[in-house]
Amino acid sequence: YQRRVHGEIPNPRMSRILNVNVGILGHVDSGKTSLARALSTLLSTACLDRNPQSQARGITLDLGFSALQIPMPPHLAGLPYDTLQITFVDCPGHASLIRTIIGGAQIIDMMLLVIDITRGIQTQTAECLVIGEICCPNSVIVLNKIDLIPPEQREAKISTMKRGIGKALESTRFAGAPFVAVAANVDSAVALTDQSSAPTHLGVSELVDVLVSRVTMPVRSPDGPLLFEFDHCFPVRGQGTVLTGTVLSGSLSVNQTVEFPTLKITKKIKSLQIFRQPVPRAIQGDRVGVCVTQLDAAQLERGIICTPGTVPTLNAALLQINRVRFFKGTCLTKQKFHLTVGHETTMASAIFFGVFNPAAQIGVQVAAAASLSAPPSASLSSTSSCTTPAPAAPSSSSATTVVCSTPASSASSSSSSSSSSSSTSSSSSSTSSALSSSSSASSSSSSSSSSATVVASICSTSTTPASVSTSPSVSVSTPTASASASVGFHKNLFESAFVAERDYPYQAELMQTDEPQFALVTLDQPLSCPLNSIVLGSRFDTDVNVHQNMCRISFHGRFVMPVDMTSPTLSQQFRIFKYVSRQGTIDRIVDSHNLIGKDLFKKETDISIFTGMKVFRPTGEVGRIDGSFGKSGKFKVYFPDGLGPTNAGTTLLLCFKRYMFDSSKRMIQTPAFVEELSAALRAQNPPAKK
């Protein structure tokens, strides 16, 4: 094919090669490895299911690498390269190998999403769509196994599947992606022993043409620190240990000293090869074999090597993240999940923060409490989640910010001052009915319908609440689709929106919003994580047999910086606060400006600690605690602007914010917060006319 369509095969020793990594993803048994075999002219030591276990089980169990080399196409002719090398990354498709799929997807520039035309979109097909949306927006949809369709029905079947799948992909970033129908079933013995036989494959020539036409010049810079992610490690007698992988940033050269951050050792590179051809140097994007000496291959299977001292090994980290809109479960603070960086996965828990508006949430609670005939219990509780932007920073108002320190003995009868992850638990049972496309469809309409069913089930998006909007005061540099198509792991520059000196609201749950959200992540096992790495959070413990059409990837983002959770300066680094509220009632009205309140404190509480703090009525009037009244926990409140129409027994609200890592547990009321909450209450509960 290569000689027939694109001319003579280039001599890799004499040409300058531009390498582009193309991932082949899809459901198990959709023909991915057969497609890689049909497309490739160069085979690596790890390709085409050479693993004995893969051959015994008949499925792909590990990443496979092979390549196609052609002269530079016309639209890239002006670049300083002679040869375009497309390296195919053949990813497994089985649900239990999702970690391997994620690791492979993070090093690719383009994705071939392979779909069995007789079955349509299946569970892991849709999960690969999610991974592709995160890691690689440039894709081609391949409808494989068209040879199983009778020739007289083939065109109609292909047309029906294209319409059905295309409609299902309209809600994803792959809307409008090209479709190519192929039959890539090749006899493995012939393919491995006789490359010149060039068996005929339906549609493969068209697929190569489409693939080449979508190749753009990726970011390929030798500058900066080295980061090399290897996926295979094995000994070679008389040579040393060989690590095969992809250069994610910087460059590699012979005799260069590199670090293995997980082992905390350094080694010197003995030699380099690109598809068995010795080379003196490799740069960002190259697929290369690295030989080092005096390294025990049994210590490593996958990992990274880097410029010494550039990759930290951490136990906790700050991430900037986004919730995966296809994930139907809950992402709760302190909930356990799997965190994946490159080929490494560990269990972790997180504290989410960044997006929150207490005014509307507290207002709803007060409105509900005000409708009750009996006053609410005097408990201390923090609001859990909200869907509106964080409040603006305090203005330069002449009003005074009230800050009170609360000793443990002055707490109310409820010991809980935070909303734990166990307080809210949303079941993932909201998924649609069981996948109906797992069996072969007998007609065009049934296959198309099943594809739409799976995508509608797994990729159905929750509509973002109308109250969610992008705050104009927050600017965040996010990668564009075109930029993120360049190189996998470090495919674009990323500027975090996190500002150390800024106040951030706590979130009990990660939300679906365009606002920047962050996570303080504590890892169960140390992880070597390069700055700016793509990070994925998942729920791999989900039983895919029970929840067949549930996406397990819950969020994705970037690693911002390592964190020491035991640092005494943690409260200065991360000013994460919770909004806390107490509800009491009016005992009696003294006059138009003064009243006596109750049910807000226990009788043994030192009310002088709260003197000067603001309290709110459901209709938005703001009063000030002026001290205790008697010894039963009652208190005096003064309303400078008057009370308005009210009765004994109605609700009073004391609310404030408290920083999570503040050991003194101060209670803080800023002028901006008081004004915003008052306005929200007035809007929700307009005062009655006199």
CORNORBEL-V23124 format. One record per backbone hydrogen bond with DSSP energy under -0.5 kcal/mol. NH is the residue of the N-H (numbers start at 1). CO is the residue of the C=O. Records with the same first field share a line. If there is no record, write none. Layout:
NH: CO, CO
//
This chain:
5: 1
6: 1, 2
7: 3
12: 10
14: 11
15: 11
17: 15
18: 83
19: 17
20: 85
22: 20, 87
23: 21, 110
24: 89
25: 23, 112
27: 114
28: 93
30: 27
35: 31
36: 32
37: 33
38: 34
39: 35
40: 36
41: 67
42: 67
44: 65
50: 47
55: 51
56: 52
57: 53
58: 54
59: 54
64: 90
65: 46
66: 88
67: 42
68: 86
70: 84
72: 82
76: 73
77: 74
79: 76
81: 79
82: 16
83: 16
84: 70
85: 18, 83
86: 68, 84
87: 20, 85
88: 66, 86
89: 22
90: 64, 88
91: 24, 89
97: 94
98: 95
101: 97
102: 98
103: 99
104: 100
105: 101
106: 102
107: 104
108: 105
109: 21
110: 21
111: 138
112: 23
113: 111, 140
114: 25, 112
115: 142
117: 115, 144
119: 116
120: 116
126: 122
127: 123
128: 124
129: 125
130: 126
131: 127
132: 128
133: 129
134: 130
135: 131
136: 132
139: 137
140: 111
141: 178
142: 113, 140
143: 141, 180
144: 115, 142
146: 182
148: 145
149: 146
153: 150
154: 150
155: 151
157: 153
158: 154
159: 155
160: 156
161: 157
162: 158
163: 159
164: 160
165: 161
166: 162
167: 163
168: 164
169: 165
170: 167
171: 168
172: 169
175: 172
177: 174
180: 141
182: 143
183: 202
186: 184
191: 187
192: 188
193: 189
194: 190
197: 194
198: 195
202: 183
204: 201
207: 203
208: 204
209: 205
210: 206
211: 207
212: 208
213: 209
214: 210, 211
215: 212
218: 216
220: 218
227: 249
228: 305
229: 246
230: 228, 303
231: 244
232: 244
234: 242
236: 240
239: 236
240: 236
241: 292
242: 234
243: 290
244: 232
245: 288
246: 229
247: 286
248: 227, 246
249: 227
250: 221, 223
252: 282
254: 280
255: 269
256: 253
258: 267
259: 306
260: 265
261: 259
263: 260
264: 260
265: 260
267: 258
269: 256
270: 291
271: 291
273: 289
274: 277
275: 273
277: 274
278: 276
279: 272
282: 252
284: 221, 250
285: 247
286: 283
288: 245, 286
289: 273
290: 243
291: 271
292: 241, 290
293: 268
297: 295
299: 296
300: 297
301: 302
303: 230
305: 228
306: 259
307: 226
310: 307
312: 310, 529
314: 312, 527
317: 521
318: 561
319: 519
320: 558
321: 319, 517
322: 556
323: 511
324: 554
325: 323
327: 324
332: 330
333: 508
334: 350
335: 332
337: 348
338: 538
339: 346
340: 338, 536
341: 344
342: 534
344: 341
346: 339
348: 337
349: 522
351: 520
352: 350, 507
353: 518
354: 505
361: 357
362: 358
363: 359
364: 360
365: 361
366: 362
367: 363
368: 364
369: 365
370: 366
371: 367
372: 369
379: 377
381: 379, 581
383: 579
397: 395
402: 669
403: 401
404: 667
406: 664, 665
407: 405
410: 407
411: 408
413: 378
415: 413
417: 415
420: 418
423: 420
424: 421
427: 425
430: 427
431: 428
441: 118
447: 443
448: 444
449: 445
450: 446
451: 447
452: 448
453: 449
454: 450
455: 451
456: 452
457: 453
458: 454
459: 455
462: 325
468: 465
471: 469
474: 471
475: 473
477: 495
478: 476
484: 480
485: 482
486: 483
489: 106
491: 488
495: 477
496: 494
502: 499
504: 575
506: 577
507: 352
508: 384
510: 331
513: 511
517: 321
518: 353
519: 319
520: 351
521: 317, 519
522: 349
523: 315, 521
524: 347
525: 347
527: 314
529: 312, 527
532: 559
533: 530
535: 557
536: 340
537: 555
538: 338
539: 552
542: 539
544: 542
546: 543
547: 543
548: 546
550: 547
551: 326
554: 537, 552
555: 537
556: 322
557: 535
558: 320
559: 533
560: 318, 558
561: 318
563: 316
565: 563
567: 564
570: 567
572: 569
573: 569
574: 570
575: 502, 573
576: 574
577: 504, 575
578: 658
580: 578, 656
581: 381
582: 654
583: 379
584: 652
585: 598
586: 650
587: 585, 596
588: 596
590: 588, 594
591: 594
595: 637
596: 588
597: 635
598: 585
605: 602
607: 605
609: 606
610: 607
611: 607, 608
612: 625
613: 610
615: 623
616: 653
617: 621
618: 651
620: 617
623: 615, 621
624: 638
625: 613
626: 636
627: 636
629: 634
632: 629
634: 629
635: 597
636: 627
637: 595
638: 624
639: 593
640: 638
642: 639
643: 592
649: 586
650: 647
652: 584
653: 616
654: 582
655: 614, 653
656: 580
657: 668
658: 578
660: 576
662: 659
663: 661
665: 662
667: 404
668: 657, 666
669: 402
674: 670
675: 671
676: 672
677: 673
678: 674
679: 675
680: 676
681: 677
682: 678
683: 679
684: 680
685: 681
//
